[in-house]
Amino acid sequence: MPPKKASWIPDQHGAWAMLTVPFLAGAFLSPRPGWQHALLLAAWLLGYAAVFHAQQWLRLRRVAARRPEVARRHVRPALVLAAATALAGIPLAVLHPWLLLAGAAATPFVAANSWYARQNRERSLANGLAAVVPACGMLLVAARLGGGGLPWAPAAACLLYFAGTVPYVKTMIRERNSRTYYRGSVTYHAAATALAACLSPWLAIPFAAYLARAAVLPGWGVNVPVVGAVEIVGSAVLLASLLLVF
């Protein structure tokens, strides 16, 4: 039987909000959102997809060592998507060489995610948190590209929210019966609400809602699509809040 083709679109559905919300917030908070943001967003999403396939190749080389074709099916998507990333990103790097520094700053986190992939530990808490940092950092990159400064407060709010989704989603799915994860998630969200209020008192409103969902929803037996839908709404609320507050 021939190996199943790898889908070119990564199936990590929760990652897409984390990739787009900080970026869009930075772009629309900048003085001059424009075509360069569209090109950078394309490079950003294509780059994520290329790295995803490369990491799957790393993981499956070990996990499915006796079936090398399982890993090889990720090679073509990785290479083609990497080429598309370069096609979109190189013109921007020529116009704005500082983008290369931004890419270099993300490298340690990508390396950490790649290590966890190779160890087949992609679901670890540390791996999820490592992925959050460069995603939220894109708010600063997008804002700077639009002629703005470095809006640390909205970037910090993104970091507080998306870091909280990592333990929360685990309490809803893989760690639904873990009291340790539940207590850790609720404690984190309580602290995040207080910190968000320090960034802006108005942010206490959405973050209090995030705390409520972290405290109430685990244990209700909510199915995965509903968990995803709740997070889509939460991400949209975050984006709207950032644009209104900052």
Secondary structure, 3 states (H helix, E strand, C coil): CCCCCCCCCCCCHHHHHHHHHHHHHHHHHCCCCCHHHHHHHHHHHHHHHHHHHHHHHHHHHHHCCCCHHHHHCCHHHHHHHHHHHHHHHHHHHHHCCHHHHHHHHHHHHHHHHHHHHHCCCCCCHHHHHHHHHHHHHHHHHHHHHCCCCCCHHHHHHHHHHHHHHHHHHHHHCCCCCCHHHHHHHHHHHHHHHHHHHHHCHHHHHHHHHHHHHHHHCCCCCCCHHHHHHHHHHHHHHHHHHHHHHC
